[in-house]
Amino acid sequence: MTTTGPTFADLAHRAAARRDRPAYGHDALITCDRLVRIFSTDGVEVQALQGLDLLVREGELMALVGASGSGKSTLMNILAGLDTPTAGAARVADRDLLTMTAKDRLSYRREIVGFVWQQTSRNLLPYLTAAQNVALPMQLSGSRTHRRRARSERALELLELLEVADCRDRRPHEMSGGQQQRVAIAVALANAPKVLLADEPTGELDSHTGEQIFAAFRTANEHLGTTIVIVTHDQAVAGEVRRTVAIRDGRTSTEVLRRTEIDAATGQEAVVAREYATLDRAGRLQLPAEYTEALGMRDRVALELERDHIGVWPDDSES
């Protein structure tokens, strides 16, 4: 191939211009840098995370997707303070997740993050009413601002916001699965966390109820400003957020960004989605499997530097 791309002077000028732009990480609430998690079972090491990078801005509502075993749940457990990384760096709301003590982790889980599990029965205590379940995290936090009357008032406010105020005096077995999950979201929001994490929150629900649950997350994001990260296999949920990050083989591989555009001809609004490959510090990226399979790409690819892009082709060295 003949390369007719830009000179190094051109590239240096563009790089300098990019350095002048605000860095995405400067306003990131969640930062994961080359995150590694290795498990050892019966003498066999399994690398669940293999140098994962992730940035989440404050106020984002985003989804994490990936096949089983890709590392999604491991990442969520680390962000929730339930597990510790083996190496790398991870910070949430200026808390260093690698250096926290046991006492720090307890405080972190009570004050910084809220969590919603897939299993509806796992989120609520069965012998408490909805209002009592929501008030419990405030009581456990020990904050003097959360006196009994204030706890009750905030619990009711959250239940009303998520449209389950009629369940305030019901116990979990007296509620539907969708109602239980909305109450669980209220529980997770009780102490006004910086981040709300949800692991497959619609996994046990039908599609219509799943839409209601996602609407509850959107309400929390828009009305309370809570940053929300949802792990999901549900493409309908993933398609509703502005940013979807895919994890493959323990690394972030691609992102889909969605934005609303107005059609010049019709004046109608439409959501336009564009897929991006994630580039790490070493310049590595994961091309989507369906792309490489369609073109028969294996082992290595041919590259060409153009003025405004890099061309990637199947290896033709033996043709």
C-alpha positions as CSV (number, residue, x, y, z in Angstrom):
1,M,0.0,0.0,0.0
2,T,1.1,3.5,-0.7
3,T,0.7,5.8,2.3
4,T,-0.3,9.4,1.4
5,G,-1.3,10.5,4.9
6,P,-0.5,13.5,6.9
7,T,3.1,14.5,8.0
8,F,4.2,14.1,11.6
9,A,4.1,17.9,11.8
10,D,0.4,17.8,10.9
11,L,-0.2,15.1,13.6
12,A,1.7,17.0,16.2
13,H,-0.3,20.1,15.6
14,R,-3.6,18.2,15.9
15,A,-2.4,16.5,19.1
16,A,-1.6,19.8,20.6
17,A,-5.0,21.1,19.7
18,R,-6.6,18.1,21.3
19,R,-4.6,18.7,24.5
20,D,-6.2,22.1,24.8
21,R,-9.7,20.6,25.0
22,P,-11.2,19.9,28.4
23,A,-10.4,16.3,29.4
24,Y,-13.3,13.9,29.8
25,G,-11.9,12.6,33.0
26,H,-11.8,16.0,34.7
27,D,-15.5,15.8,35.4
28,A,-15.8,12.0,35.8
29,L,-17.5,10.8,38.9
30,I,-16.3,7.2,38.2
31,T,-12.8,6.5,37.0
32,C,-11.4,3.1,36.3
33,D,-7.9,3.0,34.9
34,R,-6.4,-0.4,33.7
35,L,-8.4,-2.2,36.3
36,V,-7.5,-5.8,36.9
37,R,-9.3,-8.5,38.9
38,I,-7.9,-12.0,39.2
39,F,-9.7,-14.8,41.0
40,S,-7.9,-18.0,42.0
41,T,-9.9,-21.2,42.3
42,D,-8.3,-24.6,43.0
43,G,-5.0,-23.2,41.9
44,V,-6.3,-21.9,38.6
45,E,-6.2,-18.1,38.0
46,V,-9.1,-16.5,36.1
47,Q,-8.7,-12.9,34.9
48,A,-12.2,-11.4,35.2
49,L,-11.0,-7.9,34.4
50,Q,-7.9,-7.4,32.1
51,G,-7.0,-3.8,32.2
52,L,-10.5,-2.2,32.0
53,D,-10.8,1.5,31.5
54,L,-14.1,3.4,32.2
55,L,-15.1,7.0,32.8
56,V,-18.6,8.0,33.9
57,R,-19.6,11.7,34.1
58,E,-21.6,13.0,37.1
59,G,-25.3,13.0,36.2
60,E,-25.0,10.3,33.5
61,L,-27.6,7.6,33.0
62,M,-25.7,4.8,31.1
63,A,-25.8,1.1,30.5
64,L,-23.1,-1.6,30.6
65,V,-23.7,-4.6,28.3
66,G,-21.7,-7.8,27.5
67,A,-21.9,-11.5,27.3
68,S,-21.9,-13.7,30.4
69,G,-18.4,-13.9,31.8
70,S,-17.3,-10.6,30.2
71,G,-16.6,-9.0,33.6
72,K,-19.8,-6.8,34.0
73,S,-20.8,-8.2,37.4
74,T,-17.2,-8.2,38.7
75,L,-16.9,-4.5,37.7
76,M,-20.3,-3.7,39.5
77,N,-19.2,-5.5,42.7
78,I,-16.0,-3.4,42.7
79,L,-17.8,-0.2,42.1
80,A,-20.3,-1.1,44.9
81,G,-17.5,-1.7,47.4
82,L,-18.3,-5.4,47.6
83,D,-15.0,-6.5,46.0
84,T,-11.5,-5.2,45.7
85,P,-9.5,-4.9,42.5
86,T,-6.2,-6.8,42.1
87,A,-4.4,-4.0,40.3
88,G,-5.1,-0.7,38.5
89,A,-7.0,2.3,39.8
90,A,-10.6,2.9,40.6
91,R,-12.2,6.0,42.1
92,V,-15.8,6.9,42.8
93,A,-16.7,10.4,44.0
94,D,-13.0,10.9,45.0
95,R,-13.0,7.7,47.0
96,D,-10.0,5.4,46.2
97,L,-11.5,1.9,46.0
98,L,-8.1,0.2,46.3
99,T,-7.0,1.7,49.6
100,M,-10.3,1.8,51.6
101,T,-10.3,0.1,55.0
102,A,-13.2,-2.1,56.1
103,K,-14.7,0.9,58.0
104,D,-14.3,3.1,54.9
105,R,-16.1,0.5,52.8
106,L,-19.0,0.4,55.1
107,S,-19.3,4.2,55.0
108,Y,-18.9,4.2,51.3
109,R,-21.8,1.7,50.8
110,R,-24.0,3.7,53.1
111,E,-23.3,7.2,51.8
112,I,-21.8,7.1,48.2
113,V,-23.5,4.2,46.4
114,G,-26.9,2.6,46.2
115,F,-27.4,-0.8,44.7
116,V,-30.4,-2.6,43.1
117,W,-30.1,-6.4,42.6
118,Q,-31.8,-8.4,39.8
119,Q,-33.6,-10.6,42.3
120,T,-36.6,-8.6,43.6
121,S,-36.6,-10.6,46.8
122,R,-33.0,-9.7,47.6
123,N,-33.6,-6.0,47.7
124,L,-36.2,-5.7,50.5
125,L,-36.6,-7.2,54.0
126,P,-39.8,-9.3,53.9
127,Y,-41.0,-8.4,57.4
128,L,-40.9,-4.6,56.8
129,T,-43.3,-2.4,54.9
130,A,-42.2,-0.5,51.8
131,A,-41.9,2.7,53.9
132,Q,-40.0,1.0,56.6
133,N,-37.6,-0.6,54.0
134,V,-36.9,2.9,52.6
135,A,-36.4,4.4,56.0
136,L,-34.0,1.7,57.2
137,P,-30.8,2.9,55.3
138,M,-31.3,6.4,56.8
139,Q,-31.6,4.9,60.3
140,L,-28.5,2.8,59.8
141,S,-26.5,5.8,58.6
142,G,-26.8,7.3,62.0
143,S,-27.1,10.8,60.6
144,R,-28.7,13.3,63.1
145,T,-30.4,15.0,60.2
146,H,-32.4,11.7,59.6
147,R,-34.6,11.8,62.7
148,R,-37.7,9.6,62.7
149,R,-40.1,12.1,61.3
150,A,-37.6,13.3,58.6
151,R,-37.0,9.6,57.7
152,S,-40.7,9.0,57.2
153,E,-41.2,12.1,55.2
154,R,-38.2,11.3,52.8
155,A,-39.4,7.7,52.5
156,L,-42.8,8.9,51.4
157,E,-41.4,11.5,49.0
158,L,-39.3,8.8,47.3
159,L,-42.2,6.4,47.0
160,E,-44.3,9.2,45.5
161,L,-41.6,10.1,43.1
162,L,-41.4,6.5,41.9
163,E,-45.2,6.2,41.8
164,V,-45.5,3.5,44.5
165,A,-46.8,5.6,47.4
166,D,-49.8,3.3,47.6
167,C,-47.5,0.5,48.7
168,R,-46.1,2.4,51.7
169,D,-47.9,0.1,54.2
170,R,-47.5,-3.2,52.2
171,R,-44.9,-5.8,52.7
172,P,-43.0,-7.2,49.7
173,H,-45.2,-10.3,49.3
174,E,-48.2,-7.9,49.0
175,M,-46.6,-6.1,46.0
176,S,-46.0,-7.1,42.3
177,G,-42.5,-7.6,41.0
178,G,-42.5,-4.2,39.4
179,Q,-43.6,-2.5,42.5
180,Q,-41.0,-4.3,44.6
181,Q,-38.2,-3.1,42.2
182,R,-39.5,0.5,42.3
183,V,-39.5,0.3,46.1
184,A,-36.0,-1.1,45.9
185,I,-34.9,1.9,43.8
186,A,-36.3,4.1,46.6
187,V,-34.3,2.2,49.2
188,A,-31.1,2.6,47.1
189,L,-31.8,6.4,46.9
190,A,-32.7,6.8,50.6
191,N,-29.3,8.3,51.6
192,A,-29.0,10.4,48.5
193,P,-26.1,8.4,47.0
194,K,-23.7,9.9,44.4
195,V,-24.1,6.8,42.3
196,L,-26.9,4.2,41.8
197,L,-25.8,0.8,40.5
198,A,-28.3,-1.7,39.1
199,D,-27.4,-5.3,38.1
200,E,-30.0,-6.6,35.6
201,P,-32.9,-4.8,37.4
202,T,-35.4,-5.9,34.7
203,G,-34.1,-9.5,34.4
204,E,-37.1,-11.1,36.2
205,L,-39.8,-8.9,34.8
206,D,-41.8,-8.8,31.6
207,S,-41.1,-6.2,28.9
208,H,-44.0,-3.8,30.0
209,T,-43.0,-3.9,33.6
210,G,-39.3,-3.5,32.6
211,E,-40.3,-0.3,30.8
212,Q,-41.8,1.0,34.0
213,I,-38.6,0.2,36.0
214,F,-36.5,2.0,33.5
215,A,-38.9,5.0,33.7
216,A,-38.2,5.0,37.5
217,F,-34.5,5.1,36.9
218,R,-34.9,8.0,34.4
219,T,-37.1,9.8,37.0
220,A,-34.4,9.5,39.6
221,N,-31.7,10.6,37.2
222,E,-33.7,13.7,36.0
223,H,-35.3,14.8,39.2
224,L,-32.5,14.0,41.7
225,G,-29.5,14.2,39.5
226,T,-28.3,10.8,40.5
227,T,-25.6,9.2,38.4
228,I,-26.9,5.8,37.3
229,V,-25.1,2.8,35.8
230,I,-27.3,-0.2,34.7
231,V,-25.9,-3.6,33.8
232,T,-28.4,-5.2,31.4
233,H,-28.9,-7.8,28.7
234,D,-32.2,-6.1,27.7
235,Q,-31.5,-4.3,24.4
236,A,-34.7,-2.2,24.9
237,V,-33.2,-0.8,28.1
238,A,-29.8,-0.3,26.6
239,G,-31.3,1.5,23.6
240,E,-33.0,4.0,25.9
241,V,-29.9,5.6,27.4
242,R,-27.6,8.1,25.7
243,R,-24.5,5.9,26.2
244,T,-24.0,2.2,26.2
245,V,-20.6,0.7,27.0
246,A,-19.9,-2.9,25.9
247,I,-17.4,-5.1,27.9
248,R,-15.7,-8.0,26.2
249,D,-13.0,-10.3,27.7
250,G,-12.6,-8.1,30.8
251,R,-12.1,-4.8,28.9
252,T,-14.3,-2.0,27.6
253,S,-14.5,-2.7,23.9
254,T,-17.1,-0.4,22.3
255,E,-19.4,2.5,23.1
256,V,-22.7,3.5,21.5
257,L,-23.5,7.2,21.8
258,R,-27.0,8.4,21.0
259,R,-28.1,12.0,20.3
260,T,-31.4,13.6,19.2
261,E,-31.3,15.3,15.8
262,I,-34.0,17.2,13.9
263,D,-34.7,16.1,10.3
264,A,-34.3,19.2,8.1
265,A,-36.9,18.0,5.7
266,T,-39.7,16.9,8.1
267,G,-38.8,18.7,11.3
268,Q,-39.2,15.5,13.2
269,E,-36.9,14.5,16.0
270,A,-35.0,11.2,15.6
271,V,-32.4,9.5,17.8
272,V,-29.1,8.9,16.0
273,A,-26.8,6.2,17.3
274,R,-23.1,5.9,16.5
275,E,-20.7,3.1,17.6
276,Y,-17.2,3.8,18.7
277,A,-14.3,1.5,19.6
278,T,-12.6,2.2,22.9
279,L,-8.9,3.1,22.7
280,D,-6.7,2.5,25.7
281,R,-3.5,4.2,26.7
282,A,-1.4,1.6,24.8
283,G,-3.4,2.4,21.6
284,R,-5.2,-0.9,21.7
285,L,-8.8,-1.3,20.6
286,Q,-11.3,-4.2,20.2
287,L,-13.0,-4.3,16.8
288,P,-16.6,-5.6,17.1
289,A,-16.6,-9.3,16.5
290,E,-19.3,-9.1,13.8
291,Y,-17.1,-6.7,11.8
292,T,-14.0,-8.9,11.9
293,E,-16.0,-12.0,11.2
294,A,-17.7,-10.4,8.2
295,L,-14.3,-9.5,6.7
296,G,-12.5,-12.7,7.8
297,M,-10.0,-10.7,9.9
298,R,-7.7,-12.9,12.0
299,D,-4.3,-12.6,13.7
300,R,-3.4,-9.3,12.1
301,V,-4.8,-6.6,9.9
302,A,-3.3,-4.1,7.4
303,L,-3.3,-0.4,8.4
304,E,-3.0,2.9,6.5
305,L,-2.8,6.3,7.9
306,E,-4.9,8.9,6.1
307,R,-5.2,12.6,6.6
308,D,-8.4,12.2,8.8
309,H,-8.6,8.5,9.6
310,I,-6.9,5.2,9.9
311,G,-7.8,2.5,7.3
312,V,-8.1,-1.1,8.5
313,W,-8.1,-4.0,6.0
314,P,-7.9,-7.8,6.2
315,D,-4.4,-9.1,5.9
316,D,-3.6,-9.5,2.2
317,S,0.1,-10.3,2.5
318,E,-0.3,-13.8,1.2
319,S,-2.8,-13.0,-1.6
